[in-house]
Amino acid sequence: MNSQDIQELVQQELRKLRELENFHGITPDTIQQFLVDPFQVLVHPDDGGETSSRYMWIILQECKEINQGYLIAYDPLLNQFDVVEQLRDGSFLQVCGGPSFADALNGM
């Protein structure tokens, strides 16, 4: 998958978006300002070592600075969307995930 493929996937997910319960100020009306051009980062799962770290596509940033707030990533290996946090050491940690973009947004 490349950045264009991910952008198309996000647009498909946005068309399905009906309701959004997000406590970070992201609504269907404001979501476009939080989307970013997809880029890959290595993400460490928060599962106690059951799965290995893997590259995911960052598609949404809560804040303009990547090291602030939460991120939404697409995990091509599991075909799911994840809430990700950047830690102080610069690494990325998966917080939770779900099968749809809306599930990840609602999990923020």
N, C-alpha and C positions, 0 to 999 in steps of 0.2 A: 504494500500500500504506500501511496505517496501523499503529499500534502493536499493535492487536488481531490483525491479519493476521500480523504477525511473530511474536507469541506463539504463535499456532496453528501456524505453520510450525516453530517451535522444538519444540513439543510433538510434532509428527509426527516430527521428527528424533530426539528423545529416545526415542520408541518403537522406533526402528530401532537404537538404540545397544546393541551387544552387548559389545564389548570396547573397552577404553580404555587406551592406553599414554601416560600423561601424566606428565611429570616435575615438575609443579607442584602435586601433591597433589590433583588433581581426579580423582575416580573416579565410577563410576555411583552409588555410595552418597552421595557428597558434592556432586554437581553442582548440586543445587538451591540450595545456599547461595551459589553463584557467579553464578547467573543474575540479571539485572537487568530492570526494566521497560525495554523497548526504547526507545532514543532515537537520534536521528540526529546524526552528525558528518561533517564534510568530511574525507575521507581522501585522502592523496596516495599514488599507487602508487609502488612502488620498482622502476620498470622503465626508468629512464633517460629519462623523458619520452615514451615511446611512447604512453601513454594519459593522459588528463587526470584531474584530481582529481574525485571524485564523492562524493555523500552515501551513507553506509552506516549501517545500523542496528546499534548496539552491543547485544549480547544477553548477554554474559558478561564479568565483570571478575575477574581473578585476585586483586586486592586491593580492599579497600573504597574506597581513594582511587583515583580514575581515573588520576592521573598516576604511579601505581606499578604495576609488573607489566604483563602483557599483557592484551589485550582480544580477544574474538571478535566479529566483525561479520558481518552478512549484507549482501551486495552485490546489490541487486535488479537492477542493470543486467546483471550477468553470471550471476545466479542461482547464487551460490557463497558460501561462508563463508570468512572471512579472519582471520588473526591480525594484530592491529593493535597498534602501540605509540604511546603519546603521548610526543612529544619535549619537551625542556626549554622550547622556545618555545611550547608549548601546541598545536602542530599534531599531526596524527595521520598515521602512516605505515603502509602495508600492508607486512607482513613476508612472508607467504606465504598461499596459499589452497588450497582444494580444493572438490570438488563437494558434500561433505557436512559436517555439523556435526562428525561423528567425525573426518573428515580434518583439519579445522582444529584440533581439540583434540589430535590426535596430532602435529600440526606445531608445537605450542607448545614 
